[in-house]
Structure formats: C-alpha cells, structure tokens
Amino acid sequence: MKYAMVLMVPFYKVSEDVIACESAFAIHLKELLTRISDWGDEILIHSPAMTEADYLANKHHLAHITCSEEHIYYVESAPTDISRLAFFLKAPFTIWPKIWKVVKSANVVHSAASKDIFKLFTIMSLIFAVIQGKKTIFVMDIDHRNSAQMLYKTGKYSLKSYWLSRYIYNPLISLQIHFAVQYCDLLMLKSRALVRDYGRGKNKVKNFYDTAHDSSFVLSEQALEDKINASNDSKNTIRLVYFGRLVEYKGIDDMIEATRIVAEALAREGKGRTVTLDIIGAGHMEGRLRALVAHHKLENIVTFLGAVNYGRELADQLKTYDFLLAAPKSEDTPRSVFDAMACALPIIAYDTYYYVDLEDTGTVQTVAWLSPEAMADRVLVLANDCSAVHTMMRNARHFAVNNTQSIWMDRRLQWTKEFLVE
C-alpha cells in the first residue's frame, strides 16, 4: 500500500536506491511512516527533481535516504528549473500522465495547491485523486492573499504584476482551496485566517503547526535555568542569530541593518556593550550579504557560519544566543521559529500574519514590517528588560515541549483516522 505525497519539495536521485532531500523533511517523512500503517506501508514521493548543481552545492547538509531500507520511494518529475513554457508544453504528455500513474498506485494522496498557476503540478494530483476516488489530504502552508501587496511594496512586483497577481493569480489559488474544501477528505491550513475564511466552520478544515523538533531538541529545565541565570543586565554582548536559507525574501539585509543600528546605539551609550549577529545557512544571497556587511564595515560583528546539520549540532548552537531575528519581506511560515522555541530563544519578528499568530505563545514580539529601526529598538528594549526576556524563554520552552513533531504527527494521525474513514 502506498501513501503518495505530491509536493514541491525538491529531491535528488543519487542512485536507484538512494535519494536526497532537506534533512528536517527527511526526519518528518520517517516520523510519518510510523503512523500511516492503516493507509500505506511505504511513502511514495513525487516532486520536482533537484538539479545536479544544487545537489552538489548542498550535499553536505542534505539527508540521504536508502529507499529499500526506509520504505520511502521517489518518482522524479520535471527539474526545479524548468521554464513555464517548457512545463506547459510537456504537462499534457509527460508530467500530468506521470502524476495520474502515481495517484493510481496510491491509497491516499497528500498534496497542496499549485501556487504557480502556470505550472499546475500539485493540484493536478488532487483532481486526479478525486476522479479516481482516492482518499485525499490537502495542506496549505502559507496564506497567499497579502503576498502581492507585500511584493509590490518591496519593489519585487511591478504595478502590472501586482494587478495580475491580485485579480487573476490569487483568485485562481483561492479557487484551488475552495475545490479542496469541497472535495478533499482532510485539510490542514497553516493559518487561523485561512481556516476561518475557507473552512467556514467545517470540522475537516484544521489549523496546524509544522514542527520538526523532537523532545531531545528541547532545552532541559536545568539548562533553561542556567541560561536564565546567565542572562542579566550586566551582559556585555547581545547575541543575535538568523538560521535558514540565505534567500532574498527572508530579509536578512534588514537584520544586518537592525544590527548596525543596535551597534551604533550601544556605542553612543558608552557602557562597553556590543552586539553580534550570526547568520547560519547557505543560499544564493550569501555573496550579496557579505558585500553588504563589508560596505558597512560590520565584519567584526556579523559572522557567516554556513549551514549546520539539523539536530543536536544545531540545537547546541542555538541555545547560546539571546534573540532570533525574523524579517520576512513576504509571507513566510518557517519551521525555524519552533526550533528557536525549543532552545528557549525569544523571537523578534516583523508583523506578518504568521508571527502575529504566534505572539499568543508569549515568546514572539513583533515590530512594524520593513522597519529595521523598529527591530533594533525592540532588541534594545528587551536587552534592558531581563524579566520580560526570562518570561519569553520560559514560554518558549513550554510551547516547544507541548508541540514537538511527534505530538503534531499524532494529532494529524487522529485527524486522518477521523476523516479518512471508508
């Protein structure tokens, strides 16, 4: 029995029996497999093929899965860098027939909306699944509705692109969600607003957190108290961190600017306090970010640490910092926020919907979008308010303990049992 996942997560076929993907997602798949025995004894992934160049550039921090041992298999689709025109020309003859075949072999199809309406990939698996009478799970990991306006404000969209997105592309994405609400068996949407606006009270439409950490990632109670005791008003260095992909929409340039503003404020203060920002991760923006750091002469306070393997190595590093910064230029729902909570790491973020939702946890404080100045001000305020920071640390660990990947996988399993009945 096969549990098929038709996704946009790129995989690389190393050999006939070995595949590679992002390490946290590989952990997620292994956790999922232990919980789907009622619907499948193997997971079949169908997704775009990672290019060889991307694989070689990231090989050292990708997870490698031996298919025959892990019972996780992969069917390649078109490469991630396929153009829209090439996709359009190939879709009816090779891409969609392969999706049909994957769906036909499965008992359950787990997929999502196609956000690029010129590359209808994931949504086709759900349409085919409904036609074939398969059980279906629909996942939406981001609320797309504000993205056009945000991209226009940041200069990434022209006025033409903004209007096309707002009045043509976004409505077509919304249409896909309405289709899923009507015909799919279970929907998991990563937003309270999505659940409210599309689910309209339907019990099969759920809000969910996509956490990746396990209990071993969570700071122990003693380690938390040690961290709290080490955090006090006399601390000489404020340690900031970002971890994740080095891509433009993450707003790492704004984090660097906020750090510069904090450094200047501390210098004017004259008490000998300093600030540092460590950037953990890899991506195509690294060169431009390094140039930005050099331009502002911040090499002594901003450090690029490269990618770190997910798990204990990352957790041990994260627990040493004071604040995680998040400055997305468009809507974003990263798992990093939960990994930070597991390490009792307070979060200062732009007020996009996802971080505003997470303010209820008591571990996230948001500031005005696209304002490095506001982010810098909040760093300084919290650095001078140990009591508030200690409360955020305790809230972070409490949330992480009660929202591990295992807990959420069990919750999703319960939903699956409830809504995927015969």
N, C-alpha and C positions, 0 to 999 in steps of 0.2 A: 504494500500500500504506500502511496506517495502523497506527501504534503508538499504541494508546489507553491513556491514563492516567486512571483514575477515582480522584479524590483529594478530600481535604477542604481543600486549599489554595484560598482564595477568589480568583477572578478578576473583573475588571470589564470589561464590553464597552463600550469607549469609542465605537466605531463599527462598521460592518460589517466593517472590515478592521484594526481596532486594538484590542488588549486590554491590560490592565494587571495586574501582579501584583508580589509581593515581588521585589526586584531580584536577590538571590542565587539565588532559584529560577529566574528567567529565564535567568541565566547557566548554571545547571545544565541547563536544557532545551536550550539551544543546544549545549552540550557533548555531551549525549546524542544529539542528532540526527545528529551526525557519525559516530556509532558504531553506528547501527541499520539500516544500508542493507540488511542481509540480511532484515530484518523489516518495514521501512517506510521510505518516503521523506518522510513527514510525521508529526508528532506531533499527536494529537487529544486535547485535554484536556476532561474532563467533570468539573465540580466546582461547588460552591455559588457563587452569584453574590454578589459583594461589594455591599453596599448603597451607594447613591449618597453617603450621608453619610460612610461610611468612606472611600470613594474620594476625596472632596473634602478630607477631613481629612489624608489621607496621600499625595495626588497627587504632591507634590514629591519624594518619595523612593521612589516605585514605578517599576518598569521598564515601558516601553511597547513592545509587540511589534507590528510590522506583519505580519499573518498571511501575506499573499501573498508577502512577501519572505523571511520567516524559515521558512515552511512549518510553522508552529506554529498550530494552529487551536483554537477553543474552542466547546464546546456548553454553554450555560447549564443549570444545574439550579435547584432552588428557592433562594431567597435564604438567606444565612447566618443570618438572624434568624427563620427560620420556626419556629413552635412545634411541639412534639411532636405535639399534636393535629392541627394542620393537615397536618403531614407524614404522619401515619397516614391521614388521610382522602384525601390526594392520591396517596400512593405507588402503590396498585394501578392508578390510572387515568392518571396523567401521569408521575410520577417514575420508576417501575420500567420502564414501556414505553420511555421515552427511553433508559434505561440499556441495555435489550435492543437497541435500534436502534444505539446507539454500539458495543456489543460486536459486533454482527453485521457492522458495517462494517470491523472491525479484523482484523489478522493476529495481533497479540499484545495481551493485556490485562494491564496493570500496575496493581495496586491493593493494598488493605490490609484489615484488619479494621475493622468498624464499632464504634467504642468506645462510642458512644451506642446502646444496643440498641433504643431507641425510634425511632431514625432509621437504619434499615438501608439504607445507601447504598452504600458501597464494597464490602462483602462480596457484595452482590447482583450486582455486575459479575463477580465471580469465579465465583459459582454459575452465572450465565448463560453465562459463557465455557466452563466445564466442560461444561454441557449442549450448547453449540454446537460443542464440540471445538476451541476456540481454544487457542493457547499462552498460558500464564499465568505471571506473576511476582508473588509476594506479598512485601510489605515491611511489617515491624513496627518502628516507630521508637521504641517505649518498652516497658519491662516494666511492665505494669499491676498486677501482683499485690500490691505493697505500698501502692498509692495510697490504698485505702480506709482503712487504718490510719493513714496519714500525715494524711489529710484529717480524720479523727476527732480525732487528737491536736492538730491546729491549730484545731479548733473549726469547721471548714467543713462537717463532716458531723455530723448528729445520730446518736444511737445507732441509731435506726431506719434511717437512710441507710447507716450503716456495715454493719449486718447485711444489708441488701438488696444492697449492693454486693459484700460478701464472699461471700455464699451464693447470689446469683442473677445479678447483672450480670457479675461477674468470671468465673464458670464459663461464662457464655454467650460471653464474649470468648475464653476458652480453647478453647471448642468450635469457634469460627471458625478458630483457629490449627491445631487438630487437623485440621479439614477441609482447610486449605491444605496441611498436611504430607502428607495422604493423596492429594490430587488435583492440586495445582499442580505446575508443572514446576520452578520455582526459587523458593526462599525466602531472603530476606535479612532477618535479625533483628538489631536493634541492641542486642545484649546477649549476653554469653557464657552467662549463665544460661538465657536463652530458647533458645539453640541447644542447650545441654545437655539441658534438661528436655523440650523439644518435639521437637527433631530426633532425639534418641536415636541418634546416630551416622550418620544418613542424610547422604550426601555432598551432596545437593542443598540442604541447610539450612546457610546461611552466616552468620557474624558479619560485620558491615560497619561502616565509618565513613562518615558522610555529610558529607564535607568539601566546602567551597565555594571555598577559596583556590587560586589558581594560583601558579606559581613567581615571578611578578612581585610577589606579595604578601609573599613571604618576605624577611626581612631579609638583606641580603648579609653575607658573612663579615666584611668590614671594618666594616660598620655594627654588627654584633654586638660586635666587639671594642671599638668606640668606646663602645657602650652599657655594656659591662662596665667599661671604664676609668672611665666617669663614675659608676659605682655603687660607692660606698665608704662606710666608716664615718662619714665626716665630712659626708655628705649631709644637708642641713638639713631637707628636706621629703620625706616618704614620699608618693608619688603613687599613689592607688588609683583603679580605674576599674570601672564596670559598663557594658556596652553590650548593647542588645537592647530588647525590648518592655517598657514600663512597665505590667506587669500584676501582680496580687496574688501569684500563686504563685511568682514569681521571687524573692521575699524581699528586695526592695530596702530595705524598712523595717529588716530585720535588718542589712543592710550599713551603713545610716546609723547604727544603734545601735553597731555594732562600731567605726565611725569615731569616734563620740563617745567611746567608752571609750579608744581609742588616743590621742585628743587629750588627754584628762584625764591619762592615764599619762605622756605626753610633757611636759605642763605640770608635773607633780609631779617629773619627772626634772630639770628646771631647766637643761637644756643648750641651750635655744633651738630645739629641733627641733619641727617641726609635721607635720601630716598633712592631705591633701586627698582628697576623693572627687569624681570627675567622673562624672556619670550621662548616658550617651549613649543617646538613643532617645526614642520617643514612645509614648503609651498613656493609657488612661483613668485610671490611678492617679496621674498627674502632680500633679494638684491636691492629693490627699491626702498625697503625699510632700512636696510643697512646704510644706504645713501642718505636717507632722512636723518638717521642718528648721527652720521658723520657731519652733515650740514649744520646741525645744532650743537655739535661738539659734545655729544652725550655718551661717548663710548665708555666713559668711566662709570656710568650709572645704568645704561641699558645693555643687557647681555643676551646674545642669541645662543641658546643651549642645544638647538637641534631637536630632533624627535626623540622621545623617550618611550620605551615599551610600556604598553598598558599593563597595569597590575601593581605589584608590590614596589617595583622601581619607581613608578610614577607617584604612588601614594607616599612613599618615604620622602620624596622631594616636595610634594605639595604641602605637607604638614608644616614645613619650615617657614611658610610665607604668612603675611599679615592680611592681605586682601587679594581677591581675584578681580580683575577688571574685565568688563564686557561692554563693548561699544559697537554693536552691530549697526551697519549702515542701512540694512533692510531686515525684514522679519527673519528671525533665526530661533531655532529651538535646540540648542546643543546639549548633549549629554554631559558636557564638562561641568555644568552647574551642579549636578548631583555628585560628581566625583569630588568637587571642591567641598561640598557639604560634608561628605564622608571624612574629609580631612579637617573638619571644623574651621573652614576657611570662609570668612564673611565675603560677600559679593557686592561690588558697586557696579551698577549697570545702567545703560541708557533705558529709558522708559518705554521700550517696545512691549507689545501685549504680553509676551511670554514672561518677561521679568516682572512686569506688574502683577501678573497672576501669582508669581512665586513670592511676592512680598509677604503674602499671608503666612509663609513659613517662618518669618521672623529672622531670616538670615540674609535676605536681599534688600538693599536700599537702592532705589532708582533715582536718576537725575535726568534733566532735560536732554532729549535726543539731540545729537550733533553738537553737544556743548562740552568740549574738553575742560573748559573753565569750571563748569558745574561739577564735573567729575573730580577735578583737582580740589575744589572746595570741600567736597564730601570726604575725600581722603584725609584732608587736614582736620576736618571736624571730628571724624571718627578716631583719628590718631591721637586726639586730645581728649577722648571720652572712653576710657578703659571700661567703664561699667557697661556702656552700650555694646562695645565690641565683645565683651565676655558673654553677654546675653546672646548676641548673634552666634558666637561659637557654640554655645550650649544648644541653641535652637537648631543649628546646622547638624550637629551630631545626632540630635534626637530625630530629626527628619530622615537622615540617612539610615539610621538603624531601622526605621519603620517603612522604608521604601527601597529596600535592596532589589536587585534584579530578580532574585528568587521569589520575593514577596509579590512583585508585579507579574511575574510569569505565572504564579499560582492563581492570582486574581484573573488574569487573562484566560487561564485554563478553565476556571469556574464559569466565566462568561461563555467560553466556547462550548462547554457542556450544556449550558442553559439554552443557547441559541442555535447550535448546530445539531439538534436532535432530529431524528428521522420524522 
